[in-house]
Amino acid sequence: MPQTMTEAYRLTRPLQQSGPVIFASPHSGRDYSPDFLAQAVLDRQAIRSSEDAFVDHLFDMAPLMGAPLLAARAPRAFLDLNRAADELDPSVIEGIQRVPHNPRIASGLGVIPRVVAGGRAIYRGKMTLAEAEARIARFWHPYHQALAALIETTRAEFGSAILIDCHSMPHEAIEAHTRPGHLQPEVVLGDRYGVAAGREVMERVEAAFAGVGLRVARNAPFAGAYVAQAYGRPSRGVHVVQVEIDRALYMDEARVEPSPGFAAFRDQMAGVVADLLRPSGVALAAE
Protein backbone atom coordinates (compact mmCIF):
# COMPACT_ATOMS: atom_id res chain seq x y z
CA MET A 1 0.00 0.00 0.00
CA PRO A 2 1.32 3.52 -0.77
CA GLN A 3 2.41 5.12 2.49
CA THR A 4 3.54 8.61 3.49
CA MET A 5 5.47 8.77 6.76
CA THR A 6 6.43 11.97 8.58
CA GLU A 7 7.32 12.60 12.21
CA ALA A 8 3.71 13.74 12.73
CA TYR A 9 1.67 11.05 10.98
CA ARG A 10 1.52 7.93 8.87
CA LEU A 11 -0.86 8.01 5.90
CA THR A 12 -1.62 4.71 4.21
CA ARG A 13 -3.61 4.88 1.00
CA PRO A 14 -5.33 2.10 -0.90
CA LEU A 15 -4.11 1.24 -4.38
CA GLN A 16 -7.47 2.60 -5.49
CA GLN A 17 -9.86 4.42 -3.14
CA SER A 18 -13.27 2.79 -3.47
CA GLY A 19 -15.49 5.54 -2.09
CA PRO A 20 -15.82 8.58 0.17
CA VAL A 21 -14.96 6.90 3.48
CA ILE A 22 -11.77 7.93 5.31
CA PHE A 23 -10.42 6.55 8.60
CA ALA A 24 -8.24 8.50 11.03
CA SER A 25 -6.72 7.79 14.45
CA PRO A 26 -5.45 11.00 16.07
CA HIS A 27 -4.83 9.61 19.58
CA SER A 28 -3.03 6.30 18.97
CA GLY A 29 0.45 7.80 18.49
CA ARG A 30 3.13 6.12 20.59
CA ASP A 31 6.43 7.78 19.60
CA TYR A 32 7.51 8.93 23.06
CA SER A 33 10.76 10.82 22.58
CA PRO A 34 13.45 10.67 25.29
CA ASP A 35 13.26 14.47 25.65
CA PHE A 36 9.52 14.36 26.35
CA LEU A 37 9.84 11.51 28.82
CA ALA A 38 12.61 13.42 30.61
CA GLN A 39 10.26 16.40 31.01
CA ALA A 40 7.48 14.28 32.45
CA VAL A 41 7.03 13.30 36.09
CA LEU A 42 5.16 10.15 35.05
CA ASP A 43 6.78 6.86 34.14
CA ARG A 44 6.42 5.40 30.67
CA GLN A 45 3.48 3.22 31.72
CA ALA A 46 1.46 5.95 33.41
CA ILE A 47 1.96 8.47 30.64
CA ARG A 48 0.33 6.06 28.18
CA SER A 49 -2.99 6.08 30.05
CA SER A 50 -4.41 8.80 27.77
CA GLU A 51 -3.29 7.02 24.61
CA ASP A 52 -5.89 5.35 22.41
CA ALA A 53 -3.54 2.42 22.30
CA PHE A 54 -3.67 0.12 19.25
CA VAL A 55 -6.68 1.83 17.67
CA ASP A 56 -4.67 2.34 14.48
CA HIS A 57 -4.08 -1.43 14.40
CA LEU A 58 -7.79 -2.12 14.84
CA PHE A 59 -8.45 -0.33 11.55
CA ASP A 60 -5.24 -1.00 9.65
CA MET A 61 -7.04 -3.25 7.19
CA ALA A 62 -8.96 -0.26 5.78
CA PRO A 63 -6.42 0.57 3.03
CA LEU A 64 -6.52 -3.05 1.83
CA MET A 65 -10.29 -2.68 1.53
CA GLY A 66 -10.21 0.64 -0.32
CA ALA A 67 -10.11 3.44 2.26
CA PRO A 68 -7.21 5.63 3.42
CA LEU A 69 -6.05 5.56 7.04
CA LEU A 70 -4.35 8.56 8.67
CA ALA A 71 -2.68 7.76 12.00
CA ALA A 72 -0.88 10.14 14.35
CA ARG A 73 2.62 9.25 15.50
CA ALA A 74 2.99 11.76 18.35
CA PRO A 75 1.27 10.63 21.57
CA ARG A 76 -1.77 12.40 22.95
CA ALA A 77 0.03 13.25 26.21
CA PHE A 78 2.54 15.23 24.12
CA LEU A 79 0.04 16.95 21.81
CA ASP A 80 -3.71 16.53 21.39
CA LEU A 81 -4.73 16.59 17.73
CA ASN A 82 -8.42 16.60 18.68
CA ARG A 83 -8.10 20.12 20.10
CA ALA A 84 -7.85 23.48 18.39
CA ALA A 85 -4.32 24.85 18.00
CA ASP A 86 -5.24 27.82 20.19
CA GLU A 87 -6.61 25.80 23.11
CA LEU A 88 -3.58 26.75 25.18
CA ASP A 89 -3.54 26.11 28.93
CA PRO A 90 -2.01 28.94 31.01
CA SER A 91 -1.44 26.45 33.83
CA VAL A 92 1.16 24.61 31.77
CA ILE A 93 2.40 27.24 29.27
CA GLU A 94 4.14 30.44 30.32
CA GLY A 95 3.04 33.74 28.84
CA ILE A 96 -0.58 32.76 28.17
CA GLN A 97 -3.18 35.17 29.44
CA ARG A 98 -6.23 33.81 31.16
CA VAL A 99 -8.67 32.63 28.55
CA PRO A 100 -12.49 32.53 28.56
CA HIS A 101 -13.78 29.43 30.28
CA ASN A 102 -13.11 26.34 28.23
CA PRO A 103 -14.00 23.05 29.94
CA ARG A 104 -11.29 21.13 28.09
CA ILE A 105 -8.57 23.57 29.14
CA ALA A 106 -9.99 23.77 32.67
CA SER A 107 -9.71 20.00 33.02
CA GLY A 108 -6.10 20.05 31.81
CA LEU A 109 -6.87 18.69 28.35
CA GLY A 110 -5.91 21.51 26.02
CA VAL A 111 -3.83 21.10 22.87
CA ILE A 112 -0.78 20.67 25.12
CA PRO A 113 -2.28 18.48 27.85
CA ARG A 114 -1.47 19.20 31.47
CA VAL A 115 -2.72 15.85 32.77
CA VAL A 116 -3.31 12.27 31.67
CA ALA A 117 -6.19 10.01 32.68
CA GLY A 118 -7.15 10.31 36.31
CA GLY A 119 -5.99 13.94 36.46
CA ARG A 120 -2.33 13.02 36.97
CA ALA A 121 0.01 15.90 36.13
CA ILE A 122 2.45 15.35 33.27
CA TYR A 123 5.01 18.09 34.01
CA ARG A 124 6.95 19.43 36.97
CA GLY A 125 6.39 23.04 35.94
CA LYS A 126 5.56 25.10 32.89
CA MET A 127 7.01 25.15 29.39
CA THR A 128 7.71 28.29 27.41
CA LEU A 129 5.25 29.59 24.85
CA ALA A 130 7.96 29.19 22.21
CA GLU A 131 8.26 25.48 23.01
CA ALA A 132 4.50 25.00 22.84
CA GLU A 133 4.27 26.83 19.52
CA ALA A 134 7.16 24.81 18.08
CA ARG A 135 5.43 21.58 19.10
CA ILE A 136 2.20 22.69 17.41
CA ALA A 137 4.05 23.75 14.26
CA ARG A 138 5.92 20.44 13.98
CA PHE A 139 3.05 18.05 14.73
CA TRP A 140 -0.41 19.67 14.85
CA HIS A 141 -0.29 21.61 11.60
CA PRO A 142 1.16 18.81 9.44
CA TYR A 143 -1.45 16.32 10.69
CA HIS A 144 -4.34 18.68 10.05
CA GLN A 145 -2.98 19.75 6.68
CA ALA A 146 -2.88 16.08 5.68
CA LEU A 147 -6.38 15.47 7.03
CA ALA A 148 -7.86 18.53 5.31
CA ALA A 149 -6.23 17.58 2.00
CA LEU A 150 -7.49 14.01 2.29
CA ILE A 151 -11.04 15.21 2.94
CA GLU A 152 -10.96 17.70 0.06
CA THR A 153 -9.52 15.31 -2.54
CA THR A 154 -12.04 12.64 -1.49
CA ARG A 155 -14.95 15.09 -1.73
CA ALA A 156 -13.74 16.26 -5.14
CA GLU A 157 -13.55 12.69 -6.46
CA PHE A 158 -16.68 11.19 -4.91
CA GLY A 159 -18.92 14.18 -4.25
CA SER A 160 -18.76 13.69 -0.48
CA ALA A 161 -16.32 12.72 2.25
CA ILE A 162 -17.08 10.65 5.35
CA LEU A 163 -14.47 10.74 8.08
CA ILE A 164 -14.58 7.96 10.67
CA ASP A 165 -12.54 9.48 13.51
CA CYS A 166 -11.40 6.49 15.56
CA HIS A 167 -10.84 6.63 19.33
CA SER A 168 -11.04 4.46 22.43
CA MET A 169 -12.49 5.19 25.86
CA PRO A 170 -11.48 3.94 29.31
CA HIS A 171 -13.88 1.28 30.55
CA GLU A 172 -14.36 3.19 33.81
CA ALA A 173 -15.45 6.29 31.88
CA ILE A 174 -18.36 4.49 30.29
CA GLU A 175 -19.18 2.77 33.59
CA ALA A 176 -19.45 6.14 35.30
CA HIS A 177 -21.91 7.43 32.71
CA THR A 178 -24.19 4.40 32.54
CA ARG A 179 -27.41 4.63 34.50
CA PRO A 180 -28.14 1.84 36.99
CA GLY A 181 -30.04 -1.00 35.40
CA HIS A 182 -28.90 -0.11 31.88
CA LEU A 183 -26.40 -2.04 29.77
CA GLN A 184 -23.17 -0.19 29.11
CA PRO A 185 -22.59 0.80 25.49
CA GLU A 186 -19.48 -0.69 23.96
CA VAL A 187 -19.21 1.92 21.22
CA VAL A 188 -20.22 5.59 21.44
CA LEU A 189 -20.72 7.47 18.17
CA GLY A 190 -20.49 11.26 18.22
CA ASP A 191 -21.75 13.64 15.57
CA ARG A 192 -22.28 16.66 17.83
CA TYR A 193 -25.98 15.86 17.97
CA GLY A 194 -26.46 15.89 14.23
CA VAL A 195 -24.27 18.91 13.43
CA ALA A 196 -21.21 17.02 12.14
CA ALA A 197 -22.86 14.26 10.07
CA GLY A 198 -26.05 13.68 8.15
CA ARG A 199 -28.75 11.46 9.63
CA GLU A 200 -28.40 8.69 7.03
CA VAL A 201 -24.62 8.58 7.50
CA MET A 202 -24.95 8.31 11.28
CA GLU A 203 -27.58 5.59 10.97
CA ARG A 204 -25.40 3.58 8.61
CA VAL A 205 -22.34 3.83 10.87
CA GLU A 206 -24.43 2.76 13.85
CA ALA A 207 -25.81 -0.18 11.88
CA ALA A 208 -22.29 -1.29 10.91
CA PHE A 209 -21.13 -1.53 14.53
CA ALA A 210 -24.40 -3.05 15.72
CA GLY A 211 -24.16 -5.54 12.87
CA VAL A 212 -21.05 -7.15 14.40
CA GLY A 213 -22.81 -7.54 17.75
CA LEU A 214 -21.74 -4.38 19.61
CA ARG A 215 -23.95 -2.21 21.81
CA VAL A 216 -23.94 1.30 20.38
CA ALA A 217 -24.93 4.67 21.85
CA ARG A 218 -24.93 8.15 20.36
CA ASN A 219 -23.38 11.36 21.67
CA ALA A 220 -23.31 10.46 25.37
CA PRO A 221 -20.93 10.75 27.03
CA PHE A 222 -18.81 11.68 23.97
CA ALA A 223 -20.41 13.85 21.28
CA GLY A 224 -17.28 14.71 19.33
CA ALA A 225 -14.55 17.28 19.89
CA TYR A 226 -12.43 19.53 17.66
CA VAL A 227 -12.18 17.29 14.60
CA ALA A 228 -15.94 16.80 14.38
CA GLN A 229 -16.53 20.48 15.06
CA ALA A 230 -13.96 21.78 12.58
CA TYR A 231 -14.52 19.41 9.66
CA GLY A 232 -18.11 18.18 9.87
CA ARG A 233 -20.13 20.11 7.29
CA PRO A 234 -22.97 17.87 6.07
CA SER A 235 -24.44 20.66 3.95
CA ARG A 236 -21.17 20.70 1.99
CA GLY A 237 -20.95 16.93 1.76
CA VAL A 238 -18.41 16.44 4.56
CA HIS A 239 -19.52 14.16 7.39
CA VAL A 240 -17.57 13.32 10.56
CA VAL A 241 -18.48 10.56 13.00
CA GLN A 242 -16.31 10.19 16.10
CA VAL A 243 -16.07 6.56 17.22
CA GLU A 244 -15.23 5.72 20.85
CA ILE A 245 -14.57 2.03 21.58
CA ASP A 246 -14.48 0.53 25.08
CA ARG A 247 -10.82 -0.38 25.68
CA ALA A 248 -11.81 -3.39 27.78
CA LEU A 249 -12.99 -5.08 24.57
CA TYR A 250 -9.49 -5.49 23.16
CA MET A 251 -6.76 -4.51 25.62
CA ASP A 252 -5.45 -4.76 29.17
CA GLU A 253 -5.77 -1.13 30.23
CA ALA A 254 -3.48 -1.38 33.26
CA ARG A 255 -0.61 -2.97 31.31
CA VAL A 256 -1.37 -1.16 28.02
CA GLU A 257 -1.15 -4.42 26.12
CA PRO A 258 -3.45 -6.15 23.65
CA SER A 259 -5.70 -8.67 25.37
CA PRO A 260 -5.97 -12.32 24.25
CA GLY A 261 -9.13 -11.33 22.38
CA PHE A 262 -7.44 -8.60 20.35
CA ALA A 263 -7.28 -10.52 17.07
CA ALA A 264 -10.91 -11.56 17.29
CA PHE A 265 -12.01 -8.01 18.01
CA ARG A 266 -9.91 -6.70 15.12
CA ASP A 267 -11.80 -9.16 12.92
CA GLN A 268 -15.02 -7.54 14.12
CA MET A 269 -13.65 -4.14 13.11
CA ALA A 270 -12.78 -5.58 9.70
CA GLY A 271 -16.45 -6.46 9.42
CA VAL A 272 -17.40 -2.89 10.29
CA VAL A 273 -14.99 -1.48 7.70
CA ALA A 274 -16.26 -3.86 5.03
CA ASP A 275 -19.85 -2.87 5.78
CA LEU A 276 -19.06 0.84 5.58
CA LEU A 277 -17.29 0.39 2.25
CA ARG A 278 -20.03 -1.64 0.60
CA PRO A 279 -21.66 0.24 -2.31
CA SER A 280 -25.02 -0.14 -0.55
CA GLY A 281 -23.54 1.10 2.72
CA VAL A 282 -22.66 4.53 4.04
CA ALA A 283 -20.99 5.64 0.82
CA LEU A 284 -24.23 5.31 -1.12
CA ALA A 285 -26.27 6.90 1.67
CA ALA A 286 -24.09 9.99 1.60
CA GLU A 287 -24.34 10.66 -2.10
N, C-alpha and C positions, 0 to 999 in steps of 0.2 A: 504494500500500500504506500502511495506517496506520503511522505512525512516531512513536516517543517519543524525543526527543533531550535528554540532559542532558550536563553536562561529564564525567560518568563513563562513559556508555554510549550506544549507539544501539540501540533495540529496534524491529525491523521485523516487523509481524504480517501474516499473510495476511488477505485479506478474510474467509475462513472457514477455520479450522484443520481439516485433513482427518483428523488422527489424533494419536497420542500423541508423535510425534517432535518434538524441539526441537533446534535447532542453536545453538551458542555459540562465540565466538572471544575468549578472554580475553587473548591475548597479541599481537593484531594492532593495538593502539592506536598511533597515530602523531602525537598532538598533543603535540609537544615545546615546552613553554612557554619563552620567553626566560629566565625566572628559573631554571628547571631547567638549561638549557644553560649558563647563567653559573656555576652551582655545579659543573658537571662539568669534569673535566680532559680528557675525550675530545672529539673533534670530532663534528660532527653525523653523519658517516658511520660512525665507529667505534661510537658509542653505539647505533646501530640494529642492531648485530650480534646482540643477544638478541631482537629483535623477530620475531614470526612474520609477517613482512611479507606483505601481500596475501591472507592466509588468509580474511579476511572477504569479499574479492571472489571467492574461489574458490567460496564457498557462498552468494553473495548472490542466487542464483535461488531459494533455498528458500522464501521467502515467496510468490513467484509460484506455487509448486507446492503450497502448503498448509501450510507449517511456519514457525513463528517463528524469527527469527535475532537473537540478542543479541550485540552486538560492543562490546568495550571501546574507549574513546577514549584513555585514558591509556596511555602506553607501558610495557612491562614493565620497562625500566631504571629507571623512576620509581617503579613500584609493581607488585608481582606478585600478581595476582588468583588465582593457583593456589597460594597459600600461605595458611596460617591467619593471622588478624590478629595473633596473639600470637607469631608466628615472628620475633622482633625480634633483630637482630644487634648485640651489644655492641661490635663492632669498628667500627660505623658510626653508632651511636646512643648519645649520652651518657646516663648515668644508668641503664643497663640492667645488672642484675647478671648474672654468669655463669650461663648456663642449662645444664640437662642436655644431654648431647651430642645434637645434631641435625645429621645429615649435610648438610642443605640450608643451614642457617645456617653450618656450618663451612666450606662451599665458597663462602660469600659470596652465597648465593641465598635469603635470607630474604624476608619480605614487602616490606621496603625493601632491594633488592639492593645489595650492596657492589661487585660486579663485573659485567661483561658477558662474552660469550663469549671464551674464551681466558684467563679470569682477569684481565682488565684492569680496574684500579680505576676506579670512576666518580667518586669525590670526592677532594678534597684532604685533608679531615679528617673530623670527625664533625658530625652535625646534632644538634640538641637533641631530647629526647624529645617536647617539645611540638610541634615541627615534624612529627615522625614521626606522632604521634597525629592531628594535624590532617589530614595527607595521607590516612591511613587512614579518617578520618571522612568526608572529602569524596569519596573515590573507591572505596575497598574496600567500605564498608558499602552505599552505594547500588547498586553492581553486584550484590552478593550478595542484597540485598533483592529486586531485580528478578528475579534468577535463581530464588530460592526461591519467589517468587509465581508465576512462570511454570510452574515444576514443579508446584506445588500446584493451580493452576487447571486445568492439563492433566490431572493425575491425577483430579481431581474430575469432569471432563467425560468422559474416555475410560476411566477405570478403571486407567490406568497412565500413566507418563511415561517417555520414553526420551530421555536427553540425549546428543547427539553433541557431545563437547567437542573442538573443532577446533584443532589445533596444527600446527607444522612443525618439522622437525629439521635441523640442519646436516648436510650430506652427509658431512663428515669424522667426525661422531659415529657414524653408522651404519657407516661404513667401519671404524672402530676396534673395533666390537663384532661384526664379522662374521668367523667362523672361516675360515681359509684353505681354499680349495676350495669354499666355499659362496657361492651368489648372495646379494647384499645385498637385504634387503627394501626395498621402496619405501614401504610403509606399515606402521607398527607400531600395533596396537590394544592398549590397556591397560584391563583391568577389575579390576586388583589381584588377579589370579589367581583370578577367579571370585567375588570378594567384592562387587564393585560392579555387576555385571550378570548376569542369568540366562544359562544356557548357550545357549538357543535365540536370545536376542537377540544374543549375541556371534557365534554362527554365522551369523546373517543379515547382520550388519554385515560380517563377513569376506567372505561370499559377494558382497555388493554391490561391494566394492572389487576382489575377484578377478574379478568379472564384467566389469569394464571393462579387464582385462588387467594389473592391478598385482600385484606380488609382496607378499604380506601375511604378517606375523609377529605373534605375540601376546606381550605383556608383557615382551619383552626387546629392547632395553635400557630401555624405558619402560613401566612397569606402571600408571601413573596416579598423580597427586599429590593435592593437597588437595581439588579439586572431586570427583574420583571417591570419595575417602575420606569426605568430608562428606555427599555427597548420594546416593551409590549405596546403595540399600536394596531389593534385589530382593524380599525377603519382604513389603515394603509396596507393591510395584508400581512402584518407582522404580529405573530402570536407568541407569547412566552408562558410556559407552564413550569413553575418550580416544583420539583419532586423531592420530597423528604422521605427517606427510607429508614425504618427502625434498625439501628445498628445491631441489635440483638439477633436479627435474622441471619446475619452472615459473619459476625466477628465477635471475638472476645474483647469487650471494651476495656477491661482493666489491663490486659496485656498488649492491646493494640495488635492483635494477630487475627488472621482469618480463622474462623471456626471450622470444625470438621464438615459442616454443611455448606461451606462457601461455594464449592463447585456446583452443587445442586441448585443453590439459590441463583448463581450466575446463569445457569441454564434457564431458570424462570425469567430472568431479565432478557435473555436472548429471545424468549417467547414474546415478551413485551415489545422489544425492538422490531421483531418480525411483524407483529400485528400492526404497529404504527406505520410500518413501511409498505404494507399491503396497498395496492391501488384502491381498494374499497375502504381503506382505513382513514386515518386522520388526514392524509395528504389530499384525498378526494374531497373530504368534508370541508377543507379549508379553501378550496378553489371555487 
